[in-house]
Amino acid sequence: MRGAYGLFFLIVCLLCLSESHEIKSSRQDVRKFPDGFRFGTSTASYQIEGAWDEDGKTPNIWDHMTHNEPCVIKDCSNGDVALDSYHLYKRDVEILRELGVDYYRFSLSWTRIMPNSFPDKINEAGVQYYNNLINELLKYNIEPMITLYHWDLPQKLQELGGWTNPHIVDWFGDYARQAYRLFGDRVKSWMTVNEPYQICNHGYGDVLKAPILNMKGVADYMCAKYVLLAHARAYHIYDEEFRASQGGNVFIAFSAQWYEPESENDIVAAQDCNQFLWGLYVHPIYAENGDYPPVVKQRVAAKSAAQGYPRSRLIEFTPEEIQYVRGTSDFFGLNHYTTYSVYRNESVQGYYEIPSLYDDAEVILYQKTEWSLGETDLVKTVPWGFYNLLKQIREDYNNPPVYIIENGFASQGGLMDDDRVQYIRNYMSAMLDAMQEGSDIRAYSIWSLVDNFEWMKGYTQRFGIYEVDYEAPERTRTARKSARVYKEIMRTRSLDFSFDPSDITMPLDEGH
């Protein structure tokens, strides 16, 4: 572990343990965003599009899982129809206009474009859908920001091993090349992969996401290597074949929560937790020398040997692969929601399944009850954790330009979502504190534009700033209070804690 990182983390943790964690600037009534700062909202293809088998699209791993094991989802639902954005995309663009966003981040469905998973067949109907969406956005000066992969792997590729098969580096590269070729004349911001930790740990090391492989401490580490190499392949393809003519940027989005030491005795435990749960993916791209974090490599190798494995369960990069991955992101894409307390004591022995990533990390996580907000307990609200995370990224990785790609709050419905409004304002204020201290944060996206299929929670959690009526054939979208607040933030380019959102109406403003 680099000395600067260790020293910084120690100082941050000691300060956190000794102070109240109040965001110091939150008491100001009005806080301005710098010129050029950009605002957007985010969605993902499987969560909103529906039309799961229309116009040539073939099954992905979520289609397969929800059709074969429907009640693995909390409410036994699926994304077969979802918000029906495949047919109602113009309404989605209309509400983006109502809000006044600078950009809209959405994802492509791999099997809608390449139904055989490979570039031997391009599905023109799928291509036309995305062309229509992109052109509709540009018609109203909303920038399209595309995610190539947001968890919906072609089922046929999963049957070949998915993200544990080394050949997926080539498969993903072929897919990325086709996307750049088809849409890159108009799309200038490309996100290769959304949240590699969730893909690998939740899907391959557990049963929290498709394909629910549940091979802890083995498949998740295999996945980690090939996701990073596939991302790097997509980056290099753009850099070498398309950047000069298209002039865009390519990056990856990491899910990074903040892991706070429970006491002074737990500082190293929290440091290890940050490295295992997000540093595993960030370090190879952003650390000066690349590669996995040293503590992760050392711990997994030692545990593997003690458990009788002939080699480390973490498949290490070759020197050539380290150089291939290092530096392959034009921005630091960050998805952040909450904070956890971390401790380590004798009870950690035997606490987790062996082998597993959490057993390797030797930490126990929990969230404090006082972090709940109002009546909602779905997302714990800890804005000072967001500030600490942004500060660590600045200090440890040489202040990279950061795009906040996801930040949001889950409710159980209702238009008067005061808890979400409070969450958004407080997290934005924490972000502004980090920016005032020098963090190079350039964009912020709320998750999500609309309520959607929330993965294993189905439709039981509502993240949208627009409420969706799933009983209506047209899946009616209605602005919540949080949408009115976000609209005013974007209109004024400021965070005004005295603002009354009841004064704002949501019809389209002419000329927006």
Secondary structure in CASP SS format (residue, H / E / C, confidence):
PFRMAT SS
TARGET T0000
AUTHOR 0000-0000-0000
METHOD secondary structure of the structure
MODEL  1
M C 1.00
R C 1.00
G H 1.00
A H 1.00
Y H 1.00
G H 1.00
L H 1.00
F H 1.00
F H 1.00
L H 1.00
I H 1.00
V H 1.00
C H 1.00
L H 1.00
L H 1.00
C H 1.00
L H 1.00
S H 1.00
E C 1.00
S C 1.00
H C 1.00
E C 1.00
I C 1.00
K C 1.00
S C 1.00
S C 1.00
R C 1.00
Q C 1.00
D C 1.00
V E 1.00
R E 1.00
K E 1.00
F C 1.00
P C 1.00
D C 1.00
G C 1.00
F C 1.00
R E 1.00
F E 1.00
G E 1.00
T E 1.00
S E 1.00
T C 1.00
A C 1.00
S H 1.00
Y H 1.00
Q H 1.00
I H 1.00
E C 1.00
G C 1.00
A C 1.00
W C 1.00
D C 1.00
E C 1.00
D C 1.00
G C 1.00
K C 1.00
T C 1.00
P C 1.00
N E 1.00
I H 1.00
W H 1.00
D H 1.00
H H 1.00
M H 1.00
T H 1.00
H H 1.00
N H 1.00
E C 1.00
P H 1.00
C H 1.00
V H 1.00
I C 1.00
K C 1.00
D C 1.00
C C 1.00
S C 1.00
N C 1.00
G C 1.00
D C 1.00
V C 1.00
A C 1.00
L C 1.00
D C 1.00
S H 1.00
Y H 1.00
H H 1.00
L H 1.00
Y H 1.00
K H 1.00
R H 1.00
D H 1.00
V H 1.00
E H 1.00
I H 1.00
L H 1.00
R H 1.00
E H 1.00
L H 1.00
G C 1.00
V C 1.00
D C 1.00
Y E 1.00
Y E 1.00
R E 1.00
F E 1.00
S E 1.00
L C 1.00
S C 1.00
W H 1.00
T H 1.00
R H 1.00
I H 1.00
M C 1.00
P C 1.00
N C 1.00
S C 1.00
F C 1.00
P C 1.00
D C 1.00
K C 1.00
I C 1.00
N C 1.00
E H 1.00
A H 1.00
G H 1.00
V H 1.00
Q H 1.00
Y H 1.00
Y H 1.00
N H 1.00
N H 1.00
L H 1.00
I H 1.00
N H 1.00
E H 1.00
L H 1.00
L H 1.00
K H 1.00
Y C 1.00
N C 1.00
I C 1.00
E E 1.00
P E 1.00
M E 1.00
I E 1.00
T E 1.00
L E 1.00
Y E 1.00
H C 1.00
W C 1.00
D C 1.00
L C 1.00
P E 1.00
Q H 1.00
K H 1.00
L H 1.00
Q H 1.00
E H 1.00
L C 1.00
G C 1.00
G H 1.00
W H 1.00
T H 1.00
N C 1.00
P C 1.00
H C 1.00
I H 1.00
V H 1.00
D H 1.00
W H 1.00
F H 1.00
G H 1.00
D H 1.00
Y H 1.00
A H 1.00
R H 1.00
Q H 1.00
A H 1.00
Y H 1.00
R H 1.00
L H 1.00
F H 1.00
G C 1.00
D C 1.00
R C 1.00
V C 1.00
K C 1.00
S E 1.00
W E 1.00
M E 1.00
T E 1.00
V E 1.00
N E 1.00
E C 1.00
P H 1.00
Y H 1.00
Q H 1.00
I H 1.00
C H 1.00
N H 1.00
H H 1.00
G H 1.00
Y H 1.00
G C 1.00
D C 1.00
V C 1.00
L C 1.00
K C 1.00
A C 1.00
P C 1.00
I C 1.00
L C 1.00
N C 1.00
M C 1.00
K C 1.00
G C 1.00
V C 1.00
A H 1.00
D H 1.00
Y H 1.00
M H 1.00
C H 1.00
A H 1.00
K H 1.00
Y H 1.00
V H 1.00
L H 1.00
L H 1.00
A H 1.00
H H 1.00
A H 1.00
R H 1.00
A H 1.00
Y H 1.00
H H 1.00
I H 1.00
Y H 1.00
D H 1.00
E H 1.00
E H 1.00
F H 1.00
R H 1.00
A H 1.00
S H 1.00
Q H 1.00
G C 1.00
G C 1.00
N E 1.00
V E 1.00
F E 1.00
I E 1.00
A E 1.00
F E 1.00
S E 1.00
A C 1.00
Q C 1.00
W E 1.00
Y E 1.00
E E 1.00
P E 1.00
E C 1.00
S C 1.00
E H 1.00
N H 1.00
D H 1.00
I H 1.00
V H 1.00
A H 1.00
A H 1.00
Q H 1.00
D H 1.00
C H 1.00
N H 1.00
Q H 1.00
F H 1.00
L H 1.00
W H 1.00
G H 1.00
L H 1.00
Y H 1.00
V H 1.00
H H 1.00
P H 1.00
I H 1.00
Y H 1.00
A C 1.00
E C 1.00
N C 1.00
G C 1.00
D C 1.00
Y C 1.00
P C 1.00
P H 1.00
V H 1.00
V H 1.00
K H 1.00
Q H 1.00
R H 1.00
V H 1.00
A H 1.00
A H 1.00
K H 1.00
S H 1.00
A H 1.00
A H 1.00
Q C 1.00
G C 1.00
Y C 1.00
P C 1.00
R C 1.00
S C 1.00
R C 1.00
L C 1.00
I C 1.00
E C 1.00
F C 1.00
T C 1.00
P H 1.00
E H 1.00
E H 1.00
I H 1.00
Q H 1.00
Y H 1.00
V H 1.00
R C 1.00
G C 1.00
T C 1.00
S C 1.00
D C 1.00
F C 1.00
F E 1.00
G E 1.00
L E 1.00
N E 1.00
H C 1.00
Y C 1.00
T C 1.00
T E 1.00
Y E 1.00
S E 1.00
V E 1.00
Y E 1.00
R C 1.00
N C 1.00
E H 1.00
S H 1.00
V H 1.00
Q C 1.00
G C 1.00
Y C 1.00
Y C 1.00
E C 1.00
I C 1.00
P C 1.00
S C 1.00
L H 1.00
Y H 1.00
D H 1.00
D H 1.00
A H 1.00
E C 1.00
V C 1.00
I E 1.00
L E 1.00
Y E 1.00
Q C 1.00
K C 1.00
T H 1.00
E H 1.00
W H 1.00
S C 1.00
L E 1.00
G C 1.00
E C 1.00
T E 1.00
D C 1.00
L C 1.00
V C 1.00
K C 1.00
T C 1.00
V C 1.00
P H 1.00
W H 1.00
G H 1.00
F H 1.00
Y H 1.00
N H 1.00
L H 1.00
L H 1.00
K H 1.00
Q H 1.00
I H 1.00
R H 1.00
E H 1.00
D H 1.00
Y C 1.00
N C 1.00
N C 1.00
P C 1.00
P C 1.00
V E 1.00
Y E 1.00
I E 1.00
I E 1.00
E E 1.00
N C 1.00
G C 1.00
F C 1.00
A C 1.00
S E 1.00
Q C 1.00
G C 1.00
G C 1.00
L C 1.00
M C 1.00
D C 1.00
D H 1.00
D H 1.00
R H 1.00
V H 1.00
Q H 1.00
Y H 1.00
I H 1.00
R H 1.00
N H 1.00
Y H 1.00
M H 1.00
S H 1.00
A H 1.00
M H 1.00
L H 1.00
D H 1.00
A H 1.00
M H 1.00
Q H 1.00
E C 1.00
G C 1.00
S C 1.00
D C 1.00
I E 1.00
R E 1.00
A E 1.00
Y E 1.00
S E 1.00
I E 1.00
W E 1.00
S C 1.00
L C 1.00
V E 1.00
D C 1.00
N C 1.00
F C 1.00
E C 1.00
W H 1.00
M H 1.00
K H 1.00
G C 1.00
Y C 1.00
T C 1.00
Q C 1.00
R E 1.00
F C 1.00
G C 1.00
I C 1.00
Y E 1.00
E E 1.00
V E 1.00
D C 1.00
Y C 1.00
E C 1.00
A C 1.00
P C 1.00
E C 1.00
R C 1.00
T C 1.00
R E 1.00
T E 1.00
A E 1.00
R C 1.00
K H 1.00
S H 1.00
A H 1.00
R H 1.00
V H 1.00
Y H 1.00
K H 1.00
E H 1.00
I H 1.00
M H 1.00
R H 1.00
T H 1.00
R C 1.00
S E 1.00
L E 1.00
D E 1.00
F C 1.00
S C 1.00
F C 1.00
D C 1.00
P H 1.00
S H 1.00
D H 1.00
I C 1.00
T C 1.00
M C 1.00
P C 1.00
L C 1.00
D C 1.00
E C 1.00
G C 1.00
H C 1.00
END
